[in-house]
């Protein structure tokens, strides 16, 4: 929980306020959608879709906490109808909720992708453990640097967290390619490939946002870019990714149901 810098303009405060509001709306709406869609997929894919909803539910809760913490850290007022002035209240802004969220949801994101692909059981268990532990380690190694102002310390922890990060990204981009090609229909294979690459794309956003405070930016602008960047990346990595998981589950359910209707 690093202290907030003083001197926020209304535009900087409002950009972060809107990004966090968008995060709440997107995650909350996605949760309702995913769970309403459970009856539309076969039982083989309901666990994956349930986990998808759990991920966005956890994210909704933490975004509400981050939003409330941000609102309580500032006093925004307009005098005599003029421009809004933004002042710190002295209440701490707890961005640690974000890391708690990632520690819980990032492993689940990978597990839901593995489950919806329906790999052999031994491979499913092995990949779930390997990718789940690697992603949790990545988040845990990133947090000590996030709360540091010393740039050398931030870079040190960034480099450490990139080791499990690279392993996970390589597995998604290369290791699951063969399994993707074995999906039961071209549409399912295309959707699974899109889910893999969306995860890689959205995940690659996080290290760059993490580096905002390490490349010369500081003060309110750096805080704003960090919060907005993380919020947009989260929506892509959880809500939009979850829609792809639902689409894969729906497509594969349709293929399986049509197979049952075919005459022997």
MARBAMI-266993 format. One record per residue: residue number from 1; y, z, x of N, C-alpha, C in turn. Coordinates in nm, 2 decimals. Each point is the difference from the previous one (the first is absolute). Layout:
<pts>
PT  seq     nc2     nc3     nc1    cac2    cac3    cac1     cc2     cc3     cc1
PT  NUM       Y       Z       X       Y       Z       X       Y       Z       X
...
</pts>
This chain:
<pts>
PT  seq     nc2     nc3     nc1    cac2    cac3    cac1     cc2     cc3     cc1
PT    1   -0.12    0.00    0.08    0.12    0.00   -0.08    0.12    0.00    0.09
PT    2    0.05   -0.12    0.03    0.12   -0.01    0.09    0.13    0.01   -0.08
PT    3    0.10    0.06    0.05    0.13    0.02   -0.07    0.06   -0.14   -0.03
PT    4    0.06   -0.01   -0.11    0.07   -0.13   -0.04    0.13   -0.01    0.07
PT    5    0.04   -0.12    0.05    0.13   -0.02    0.06    0.11    0.01   -0.10
PT    6    0.12    0.04    0.03    0.11    0.00   -0.09    0.07   -0.14    0.00
PT    7    0.08   -0.02   -0.10    0.08   -0.13    0.00   -0.06   -0.11   -0.08
PT    8   -0.09    0.03   -0.09   -0.05   -0.11   -0.09    0.11   -0.06   -0.09
PT    9    0.00   -0.13    0.00    0.08   -0.07   -0.10   -0.07    0.00   -0.13
PT   10    0.07   -0.03   -0.11   -0.07    0.00   -0.13   -0.10   -0.11    0.00
PT   11    0.03   -0.12    0.06   -0.09   -0.11    0.00   -0.13    0.04    0.07
PT   12    0.01    0.07    0.11   -0.12    0.04    0.08   -0.09    0.10   -0.08
PT   13    0.07    0.09   -0.06   -0.07    0.10   -0.09   -0.06   -0.06   -0.12
PT   14    0.07   -0.10   -0.06   -0.05   -0.06   -0.12   -0.11   -0.09    0.02
PT   15    0.00   -0.07    0.12   -0.11   -0.09    0.03   -0.13    0.08    0.01
PT   16    0.00    0.11    0.07   -0.12    0.09    0.01   -0.04    0.05   -0.13
PT   17    0.10    0.05   -0.08   -0.03    0.05   -0.14   -0.07   -0.10   -0.08
PT   18    0.05   -0.13    0.00   -0.06   -0.11   -0.08   -0.14   -0.03    0.05
PT   19   -0.02    0.00    0.14   -0.13   -0.03    0.05   -0.10    0.10   -0.04
PT   20    0.03    0.13    0.00   -0.09    0.10   -0.04   -0.03    0.00   -0.15
PT   21    0.11   -0.04   -0.08   -0.02   -0.01   -0.14   -0.10   -0.12   -0.03
PT   22    0.02   -0.11    0.08   -0.09   -0.11   -0.02   -0.15    0.04    0.04
PT   23   -0.01    0.08    0.10   -0.13    0.04    0.04   -0.07    0.08   -0.11
PT   24    0.07    0.09   -0.07   -0.05    0.08   -0.11   -0.05   -0.09   -0.11
PT   25    0.09   -0.10   -0.04   -0.03   -0.08   -0.11   -0.12   -0.10    0.03
PT   26    0.00   -0.05    0.12   -0.11   -0.10    0.03   -0.13    0.07    0.01
PT   27    0.00    0.12    0.07   -0.13    0.07    0.01   -0.05    0.06   -0.13
PT   28    0.09    0.05   -0.08   -0.04    0.06   -0.13   -0.05   -0.11   -0.10
PT   29    0.07   -0.11    0.00   -0.04   -0.11   -0.09   -0.14   -0.06    0.04
PT   30   -0.02   -0.01    0.14   -0.12   -0.05    0.05   -0.12    0.09   -0.04
PT   31    0.02    0.13    0.01   -0.10    0.10   -0.04   -0.05   -0.02   -0.14
PT   32    0.10   -0.01   -0.09   -0.04   -0.02   -0.14   -0.08   -0.13   -0.02
PT   33    0.05   -0.11    0.06   -0.06   -0.13   -0.01   -0.15    0.00    0.05
PT   34   -0.02    0.06    0.12   -0.13    0.00    0.06   -0.10    0.07   -0.09
PT   35    0.04    0.12   -0.05   -0.09    0.08   -0.08   -0.03   -0.06   -0.14
PT   36    0.10   -0.07   -0.05   -0.02   -0.07   -0.13   -0.10   -0.12    0.02
PT   37   -0.01   -0.05    0.12   -0.08   -0.12    0.02   -0.15    0.04    0.04
PT   38   -0.03    0.13    0.01   -0.13    0.04    0.03   -0.11   -0.05   -0.09
PT   39    0.02    0.00   -0.14   -0.10   -0.06   -0.09   -0.02   -0.15    0.02
PT   40    0.09   -0.07    0.06   -0.01   -0.14    0.01   -0.08   -0.05    0.12
PT   41   -0.05    0.09    0.09   -0.08   -0.04    0.11   -0.14    0.07   -0.02
PT   42   -0.10   -0.06    0.07   -0.13    0.06   -0.01   -0.01    0.13    0.08
PT   43   -0.10    0.08   -0.02   -0.02    0.13    0.06    0.00   -0.01    0.15
PT   44   -0.04   -0.12    0.06   -0.01   -0.01    0.14    0.13    0.01    0.07
PT   45    0.11   -0.02   -0.08    0.14   -0.01    0.07    0.09    0.11   -0.06
PT   46   -0.05    0.09   -0.09    0.09    0.10   -0.06    0.04    0.11    0.10
PT   47   -0.09    0.03    0.10    0.03    0.10    0.10    0.12   -0.05    0.08
PT   48   -0.01   -0.13    0.05    0.11   -0.06    0.08    0.13    0.00   -0.08
PT   49    0.00   -0.03   -0.13    0.12   -0.01   -0.08    0.05    0.14   -0.03
PT   50   -0.09    0.10   -0.02    0.04    0.14   -0.02    0.07    0.05    0.13
PT   51   -0.05   -0.03    0.12    0.06    0.04    0.12    0.14   -0.06    0.01
PT   52    0.01   -0.13   -0.04    0.13   -0.07    0.01    0.11    0.08   -0.08
PT   53   -0.04    0.04   -0.12    0.09    0.08   -0.09    0.03    0.14    0.06
PT   54   -0.10    0.06    0.07    0.02    0.13    0.07    0.11   -0.02    0.11
PT   55   -0.02   -0.11    0.07    0.10   -0.02    0.11    0.14   -0.01   -0.05
PT   56    0.02   -0.08   -0.11    0.14   -0.01   -0.05    0.05    0.13   -0.07
PT   57   -0.10    0.07   -0.06    0.04    0.13   -0.06    0.05    0.10    0.11
PT   58   -0.07    0.01    0.11    0.04    0.08    0.11    0.13   -0.04    0.05
PT   59    0.02   -0.13    0.02    0.13   -0.06    0.04    0.11    0.03   -0.09
PT   60   -0.03    0.00   -0.13    0.11    0.03   -0.10    0.04    0.14    0.01
PT   61   -0.09    0.09    0.01    0.03    0.14    0.02    0.09    0.03    0.12
PT   62   -0.04   -0.06    0.12    0.08    0.02    0.12    0.13   -0.07    0.00
PT   63    0.01   -0.11   -0.07    0.13   -0.07   -0.01    0.10    0.09   -0.09
PT   64   -0.05    0.06   -0.10    0.08    0.09   -0.08    0.05    0.11    0.08
PT   65   -0.09    0.06    0.09    0.04    0.11    0.09    0.11   -0.05    0.10
PT   66   -0.02   -0.11    0.06    0.10   -0.06    0.09    0.13   -0.02   -0.07
PT   67   -0.01   -0.06   -0.12    0.12   -0.03   -0.07    0.08    0.12   -0.03
PT   68   -0.07    0.11   -0.05    0.07    0.12   -0.03    0.06    0.07    0.12
PT   69   -0.07   -0.01    0.11    0.05    0.06    0.13    0.12   -0.08    0.04
PT   70    0.00   -0.13   -0.01    0.12   -0.08    0.03    0.12    0.03   -0.08
PT   71   -0.02    0.01   -0.13    0.10    0.03   -0.10    0.06    0.14    0.03
PT   72   -0.08    0.10    0.03    0.05    0.14    0.03    0.07    0.01    0.13
PT   73   -0.02   -0.09    0.09    0.06    0.01    0.13    0.14   -0.05    0.00
PT   74    0.05   -0.06   -0.11    0.13   -0.06    0.00    0.08    0.04   -0.13
PT   75    0.13    0.00    0.02    0.09    0.02   -0.12    0.08   -0.13   -0.01
PT   76   -0.01   -0.07   -0.11    0.07   -0.13   -0.01    0.10    0.02   -0.12
PT   77    0.13   -0.02    0.03    0.10    0.02   -0.10    0.11   -0.10    0.02
PT   78    0.07   -0.03   -0.11    0.11   -0.09    0.00    0.12    0.08   -0.05
PT   79    0.11    0.00    0.08    0.12    0.07   -0.04    0.10   -0.10   -0.06
PT   80    0.04    0.04   -0.12    0.10   -0.07   -0.08   -0.03   -0.15   -0.02
PT   81   -0.13   -0.03   -0.02   -0.04   -0.13   -0.02   -0.01   -0.09    0.12
PT   82    0.02    0.05    0.12    0.00   -0.08    0.12   -0.14   -0.02    0.06
PT   83    0.00   -0.03    0.12   -0.13   -0.03    0.07   -0.09    0.13    0.00
PT   84   -0.13   -0.02    0.00   -0.09    0.12    0.01    0.00    0.05    0.15
PT   85    0.00    0.13    0.01   -0.01    0.07    0.13   -0.14    0.06    0.01
PT   86   -0.06   -0.01    0.11   -0.13    0.05    0.02    0.00    0.11    0.11
PT   87   -0.04    0.12   -0.04    0.00    0.12    0.09   -0.14    0.06    0.01
PT   88   -0.04    0.05    0.11   -0.12    0.08    0.01    0.02    0.13   -0.06
PT   89   -0.11    0.05   -0.07    0.01    0.13   -0.07   -0.05    0.11    0.09
PT   90   -0.07   -0.04    0.11   -0.07    0.10    0.09   -0.14    0.02   -0.04
PT   91   -0.05   -0.05   -0.11   -0.14    0.00   -0.04   -0.08   -0.10    0.09
PT   92   -0.11    0.04    0.05   -0.08   -0.09    0.09   -0.06   -0.12   -0.07
PT   93    0.00   -0.11    0.06   -0.07   -0.12   -0.05   -0.14    0.00    0.06
PT   94   -0.10    0.02   -0.08   -0.14    0.00    0.05   -0.07   -0.13   -0.02
PT   95    0.00   -0.08    0.11   -0.06   -0.13    0.00   -0.15    0.02    0.04
PT   96   -0.04    0.12    0.03   -0.14    0.03    0.04   -0.10   -0.04   -0.12
PT   97    0.06    0.00   -0.12   -0.09   -0.04   -0.12   -0.06   -0.14    0.02
PT   98    0.08   -0.08    0.07   -0.05   -0.14    0.02   -0.12    0.00    0.09
PT   99   -0.01    0.08    0.10   -0.11    0.01    0.09   -0.12    0.06   -0.07
PT  100    0.02    0.10   -0.08   -0.11    0.06   -0.08   -0.06   -0.11   -0.09
PT  101    0.09   -0.07   -0.06   -0.04   -0.11   -0.09   -0.09   -0.10    0.08
PT  102    0.05   -0.05    0.11   -0.08   -0.09    0.08   -0.13    0.05    0.05
PT  103    0.00    0.13    0.04   -0.13    0.06    0.04   -0.10   -0.01   -0.10
PT  104    0.04    0.02   -0.13   -0.10   -0.01   -0.11   -0.03   -0.14   -0.05
PT  105    0.10   -0.08    0.00   -0.01   -0.13   -0.07   -0.05   -0.12    0.09
PT  106    0.04    0.01    0.13   -0.03   -0.12    0.09   -0.15   -0.01    0.01
PT  107   -0.08    0.11    0.03   -0.15   -0.02    0.00   -0.05   -0.05   -0.13
PT  108    0.05    0.05   -0.11   -0.05   -0.05   -0.13    0.03   -0.14   -0.02
PT  109    0.11   -0.05    0.05    0.03   -0.15   -0.02   -0.11   -0.08    0.06
PT  110   -0.04    0.04    0.12   -0.10   -0.08    0.07   -0.14    0.01   -0.07
PT  111   -0.03    0.12   -0.04   -0.13    0.03   -0.07   -0.01   -0.08   -0.13
PT  112    0.12   -0.01   -0.08   -0.01   -0.08   -0.12   -0.02   -0.15    0.03
PT  113    0.05   -0.05    0.11   -0.02   -0.14    0.03   -0.15   -0.02    0.04
PT  114   -0.06    0.09    0.08   -0.14   -0.01    0.04   -0.09    0.01   -0.13
PT  115    0.03    0.09   -0.09   -0.08    0.01   -0.12    0.00   -0.12   -0.09
PT  116    0.12   -0.06   -0.01    0.01   -0.11   -0.10   -0.06   -0.13    0.06
PT  117   -0.02    0.00    0.14   -0.07   -0.11    0.06   -0.15    0.01   -0.02
PT  118   -0.05    0.11   -0.03   -0.15    0.03   -0.03   -0.08   -0.05    0.12
PT  119    0.02    0.06    0.12   -0.07   -0.03    0.12   -0.14    0.08   -0.02
PT  120   -0.09   -0.03    0.09   -0.13    0.08    0.00    0.04    0.15    0.02
PT  121   -0.08    0.09   -0.06    0.03    0.14    0.00    0.02    0.06    0.14
PT  122   -0.08   -0.04    0.09    0.01    0.06    0.14    0.14   -0.04    0.06
PT  123    0.03   -0.13   -0.02    0.13   -0.05    0.05    0.12    0.06   -0.07
PT  124   -0.02    0.02   -0.13    0.11    0.06   -0.07    0.03    0.14    0.05
PT  125   -0.11    0.08    0.02    0.02    0.14    0.04    0.06    0.00    0.14
PT  126   -0.05   -0.08    0.09    0.04   -0.01    0.14    0.15   -0.04    0.01
PT  127    0.04   -0.10   -0.07    0.14   -0.05    0.01    0.09    0.10   -0.07
PT  128   -0.04    0.06   -0.11    0.08    0.10   -0.06    0.04    0.12    0.09
PT  129   -0.10    0.05    0.07    0.02    0.11    0.09    0.09   -0.05    0.12
PT  130   -0.04   -0.11    0.06    0.08   -0.05    0.12    0.14   -0.03   -0.03
PT  131    0.03   -0.07   -0.11    0.13   -0.04   -0.03    0.08    0.12   -0.06
PT  132   -0.07    0.08   -0.08    0.07    0.12   -0.06    0.05    0.09    0.11
PT  133   -0.09    0.03    0.10    0.04    0.10    0.10    0.10   -0.06    0.09
PT  134   -0.01   -0.13    0.03    0.10   -0.07    0.09    0.14    0.00   -0.06
PT  135    0.00   -0.03   -0.13    0.13    0.00   -0.07    0.06    0.13   -0.01
PT  136   -0.08    0.11   -0.02    0.05    0.13   -0.01    0.06    0.05    0.14
PT  137   -0.08   -0.04    0.10    0.05    0.03    0.14    0.13   -0.07    0.03
PT  138    0.02   -0.12   -0.05    0.12   -0.08    0.02    0.12    0.08   -0.06
PT  139   -0.02    0.04   -0.12    0.11    0.08   -0.07    0.03    0.13    0.07
PT  140   -0.10    0.07    0.04    0.01    0.13    0.06    0.08   -0.01    0.14
PT  141   -0.03   -0.11    0.07    0.06   -0.02    0.13    0.15   -0.05   -0.02
PT  142    0.03   -0.06   -0.11    0.14   -0.05   -0.02    0.09    0.11   -0.03
PT  143   -0.04    0.11   -0.07    0.09    0.10   -0.05    0.07    0.07    0.11
PT  144   -0.06    0.05    0.11    0.08    0.07    0.10    0.12   -0.08    0.05
PT  145   -0.02   -0.13    0.01    0.11   -0.08    0.05    0.11   -0.02   -0.11
PT  146   -0.04    0.00   -0.12    0.10   -0.02   -0.11    0.10    0.11   -0.01
PT  147   -0.04    0.12    0.03    0.10    0.11   -0.01    0.07    0.03    0.13
PT  148   -0.01   -0.09    0.10    0.07    0.02    0.13    0.12   -0.09    0.01
PT  149    0.10    0.06    0.06    0.12   -0.08    0.03   -0.01   -0.06    0.14
PT  150   -0.08    0.06    0.09   -0.01   -0.05    0.14   -0.08   -0.14   -0.01
PT  151    0.07   -0.10    0.05   -0.06   -0.14   -0.01   -0.13   -0.01    0.08
PT  152   -0.01    0.06    0.11   -0.12   -0.01    0.09   -0.12    0.06   -0.07
PT  153    0.03    0.11   -0.07   -0.11    0.07   -0.08   -0.04   -0.09   -0.12
PT  154    0.09   -0.06   -0.07   -0.03   -0.09   -0.11   -0.08   -0.11    0.05
PT  155    0.03   -0.06    0.11   -0.07   -0.12    0.05   -0.14    0.04    0.04
PT  156   -0.02    0.12    0.06   -0.13    0.05    0.04   -0.09    0.01   -0.12
PT  157    0.04    0.07   -0.11   -0.08    0.01   -0.11   -0.02   -0.13   -0.08
PT  158    0.10   -0.09    0.01   -0.02   -0.13   -0.06   -0.11   -0.08    0.07
PT  159    0.00    0.01    0.13   -0.11   -0.07    0.08   -0.14    0.06   -0.04
PT  160   -0.01    0.13   -0.01   -0.13    0.06   -0.03   -0.04   -0.04   -0.14
PT  161    0.09    0.00   -0.09   -0.04   -0.03   -0.14   -0.04   -0.15   -0.01
PT  162    0.05   -0.09    0.09   -0.03   -0.14   -0.01   -0.15   -0.03    0.04
PT  163   -0.06    0.09    0.07   -0.14   -0.02    0.04   -0.09   -0.01   -0.12
PT  164   -0.01    0.11   -0.08   -0.08   -0.02   -0.13    0.05   -0.11   -0.09
PT  165    0.14   -0.01    0.00    0.06   -0.11   -0.08   -0.06   -0.14    0.03
PT  166    0.00   -0.03    0.13   -0.06   -0.13    0.04   -0.14   -0.01   -0.03
PT  167   -0.08    0.10    0.01   -0.14    0.00   -0.04   -0.02   -0.04   -0.14
PT  168    0.08    0.07   -0.09   -0.01   -0.03   -0.15    0.04   -0.14   -0.03
PT  169    0.11   -0.04    0.06    0.05   -0.14   -0.03   -0.09   -0.10    0.05
PT  170   -0.06    0.02    0.11   -0.10   -0.10    0.06   -0.12   -0.01   -0.10
PT  171   -0.05    0.12   -0.04   -0.11    0.00   -0.09    0.03   -0.07   -0.13
PT  172    0.12    0.02   -0.06    0.03   -0.07   -0.12    0.02   -0.15    0.02
PT  173    0.06   -0.04    0.11    0.03   -0.14    0.02   -0.12   -0.08    0.05
PT  174   -0.09    0.06    0.08   -0.11   -0.07    0.06   -0.13    0.05   -0.04
PT  175   -0.02    0.14    0.00   -0.13    0.05   -0.03   -0.05   -0.02   -0.14
PT  176    0.09   -0.01   -0.10   -0.05   -0.02   -0.14    0.01   -0.15   -0.04
PT  177    0.02   -0.09    0.09    0.01   -0.14   -0.03   -0.13   -0.05   -0.06
PT  178   -0.11    0.03    0.07   -0.13   -0.05   -0.05   -0.04    0.06   -0.14
PT  179    0.03    0.13   -0.02   -0.03    0.06   -0.13    0.09   -0.07   -0.11
PT  180    0.12   -0.04    0.04    0.09   -0.06   -0.10   -0.06   -0.14   -0.04
PT  181   -0.05   -0.07    0.09   -0.06   -0.13   -0.03   -0.12    0.00   -0.09
PT  182   -0.06    0.12   -0.01   -0.13    0.01   -0.08    0.03    0.06   -0.14
PT  183    0.12    0.00   -0.04    0.03    0.04   -0.14   -0.05   -0.10   -0.10
PT  184   -0.03    0.05   -0.12   -0.08   -0.08   -0.09    0.07   -0.13   -0.06
PT  185    0.13   -0.01    0.02    0.07   -0.12   -0.04    0.11   -0.03    0.09
PT  186    0.05   -0.13    0.00    0.11   -0.03    0.09    0.13    0.08   -0.04
PT  187    0.02    0.03   -0.13    0.11    0.07   -0.04    0.00    0.15    0.05
PT  188   -0.12    0.06    0.00   -0.02    0.13    0.05    0.02    0.01    0.15
PT  189   -0.05   -0.10    0.07    0.02   -0.01    0.14    0.14   -0.02    0.04
PT  190    0.07   -0.08   -0.07    0.15   -0.02    0.02    0.08    0.13   -0.02
PT  191   -0.04    0.07   -0.11    0.07    0.13   -0.03   -0.03    0.10    0.10
PT  192   -0.12    0.01    0.05   -0.04    0.10    0.10    0.07   -0.03    0.13
PT  193    0.01   -0.13    0.03    0.08   -0.04    0.12    0.15    0.04   -0.01
PT  194    0.05   -0.02   -0.12    0.14    0.03   -0.02    0.03    0.15    0.01
PT  195   -0.10    0.08   -0.05    0.01    0.15    0.01    0.00    0.04    0.14
PT  196   -0.09   -0.05    0.08   -0.01    0.03    0.14    0.13   -0.03    0.07
PT  197    0.05   -0.12   -0.02    0.12   -0.04    0.08    0.13    0.07   -0.06
PT  198    0.00    0.03   -0.13    0.12    0.08   -0.05    0.00    0.13    0.07
PT  199   -0.12    0.06    0.02   -0.01    0.14    0.06    0.05   -0.02    0.15
PT  200   -0.04   -0.10    0.07    0.05   -0.02    0.14    0.15   -0.02    0.00
PT  201    0.05   -0.08   -0.09    0.14   -0.03    0.00    0.08    0.12   -0.04
PT  202   -0.04    0.07   -0.10    0.08    0.12   -0.04   -0.01    0.11    0.10
PT  203   -0.12    0.02    0.06   -0.01    0.10    0.11    0.08   -0.03    0.12
PT  204    0.02   -0.13    0.03    0.08   -0.04    0.12    0.15    0.04   -0.02
PT  205    0.04    0.02   -0.13    0.14    0.04   -0.02    0.02    0.14    0.05
PT  206   -0.10    0.09   -0.02    0.02    0.14    0.03    0.04    0.03    0.15
PT  207   -0.07   -0.06    0.10    0.04    0.02    0.14    0.15   -0.04    0.03
PT  208    0.04   -0.11   -0.07    0.14   -0.05    0.03    0.10    0.10   -0.07
PT  209   -0.03    0.04   -0.12    0.09    0.10   -0.06    0.01    0.13    0.08
PT  210   -0.12    0.04    0.05   -0.01    0.12    0.09    0.09   -0.01    0.12
PT  211    0.02   -0.12    0.05    0.08   -0.03    0.12    0.15   -0.01   -0.02
PT  212    0.04    0.01   -0.13    0.14   -0.01   -0.03    0.09    0.09    0.08
PT  213   -0.05    0.13    0.01    0.08    0.10    0.07   -0.02   -0.01    0.15
PT  214   -0.09   -0.09    0.05   -0.03   -0.01    0.14    0.07   -0.13    0.07
PT  215    0.07   -0.07   -0.08    0.06   -0.13    0.05    0.15    0.00   -0.01
PT  216    0.06    0.12    0.01    0.15    0.00    0.00    0.06    0.04   -0.13
PT  217   -0.07   -0.01   -0.11    0.06    0.05   -0.13   -0.01    0.15   -0.01
PT  218    0.10    0.05   -0.06    0.01    0.15   -0.02    0.08    0.03   -0.12
PT  219    0.00    0.13   -0.04    0.09    0.05   -0.10   -0.05   -0.05   -0.14
PT  220    0.10    0.00   -0.10   -0.04   -0.03   -0.13   -0.06   -0.14   -0.02
PT  221    0.05   -0.10    0.08   -0.06   -0.14   -0.02   -0.15    0.00    0.04
PT  222   -0.04    0.07    0.10   -0.14    0.00    0.05   -0.08    0.07   -0.11
PT  223    0.05    0.11   -0.06   -0.08    0.07   -0.10   -0.01   -0.08   -0.12
PT  224    0.10   -0.08   -0.04   -0.01   -0.09   -0.12   -0.10   -0.11    0.03
PT  225    0.01   -0.06    0.11   -0.10   -0.11    0.03   -0.14    0.05    0.00
PT  226   -0.02    0.12    0.05   -0.13    0.06    0.01   -0.06    0.02   -0.14
PT  227    0.08    0.07   -0.08   -0.05    0.03   -0.14   -0.02   -0.12   -0.08
PT  228    0.09   -0.10    0.00   -0.02   -0.12   -0.07   -0.12   -0.08    0.05
PT  229   -0.01   -0.01    0.13   -0.11   -0.07    0.06   -0.13    0.06   -0.04
PT  230   -0.02    0.13    0.01   -0.12    0.06   -0.03   -0.04   -0.01   -0.15
PT  231    0.11    0.01   -0.08   -0.03   -0.01   -0.15   -0.05   -0.14   -0.04
PT  232    0.06   -0.10    0.06   -0.04   -0.14   -0.04   -0.14   -0.03    0.06
PT  233   -0.03    0.05    0.12   -0.13   -0.02    0.06   -0.11    0.08   -0.08
PT  234    0.04    0.11   -0.05   -0.10    0.08   -0.09   -0.03   -0.07   -0.12
PT  235    0.10   -0.06   -0.07   -0.03   -0.07   -0.12   -0.09   -0.12    0.02
PT  236    0.02   -0.07    0.11   -0.08   -0.12    0.04   -0.15    0.05    0.03
PT  237   -0.01    0.11    0.08   -0.13    0.04    0.05   -0.08    0.08   -0.11
PT  238    0.07    0.05   -0.11   -0.08    0.07   -0.10    0.00   -0.06   -0.13
PT  239    0.12   -0.03   -0.06    0.01   -0.06   -0.14   -0.05   -0.14    0.00
PT  240    0.06   -0.08    0.09   -0.03   -0.15    0.00   -0.14   -0.02    0.05
PT  241   -0.04    0.08    0.11   -0.14   -0.01    0.05   -0.10    0.04   -0.12
PT  242    0.04    0.10   -0.07   -0.09    0.05   -0.11   -0.02   -0.11   -0.11
PT  243    0.11   -0.08   -0.02   -0.02   -0.11   -0.10   -0.10   -0.10    0.05
PT  244    0.00   -0.03    0.13   -0.10   -0.08    0.06   -0.14    0.06   -0.01
PT  245   -0.02    0.13    0.02   -0.12    0.06   -0.02   -0.05   -0.01   -0.15
PT  246    0.09    0.02   -0.09   -0.04   -0.02   -0.14   -0.04   -0.15   -0.03
PT  247    0.07   -0.10    0.06   -0.03   -0.14   -0.02   -0.13   -0.03    0.06
PT  248   -0.04    0.05    0.11   -0.13   -0.02    0.06   -0.11    0.06   -0.09
PT  249    0.02    0.12   -0.05   -0.09    0.07   -0.08   -0.02   -0.08   -0.13
PT  250    0.11   -0.05   -0.06   -0.01   -0.08   -0.12   -0.07   -0.13    0.02
PT  251    0.03   -0.07    0.11   -0.07   -0.13    0.02   -0.15    0.02    0.03
PT  252   -0.04    0.10    0.08   -0.14    0.02    0.03   -0.07    0.05   -0.13
PT  253    0.07    0.08   -0.08   -0.07    0.04   -0.13   -0.02   -0.11   -0.09
PT  254    0.09   -0.10    0.00   -0.02   -0.12   -0.09   -0.11   -0.08    0.06
PT  255   -0.01   -0.01    0.13   -0.11   -0.08    0.06   -0.14    0.06   -0.04
PT  256    0.00    0.14    0.02   -0.13    0.07   -0.03   -0.04   -0.01   -0.15
PT  257    0.10    0.01   -0.09   -0.03   -0.01   -0.14   -0.04   -0.14   -0.04
PT  258    0.06   -0.10    0.06   -0.04   -0.14   -0.03   -0.14   -0.02    0.05
PT  259   -0.04    0.06    0.11   -0.13   -0.02    0.06   -0.11    0.06   -0.10
PT  260    0.04    0.11   -0.06   -0.10    0.06   -0.10   -0.02   -0.08   -0.12
PT  261    0.10   -0.08   -0.04   -0.01   -0.08   -0.12   -0.07   -0.13    0.02
PT  262   -0.02   -0.04    0.13   -0.07   -0.13    0.03   -0.15    0.01   -0.04
PT  263   -0.06   -0.10   -0.05   -0.14    0.00   -0.04   -0.08    0.01    0.13
PT  264   -0.11    0.07   -0.01   -0.09    0.01    0.12   -0.08   -0.14    0.02
</pts>
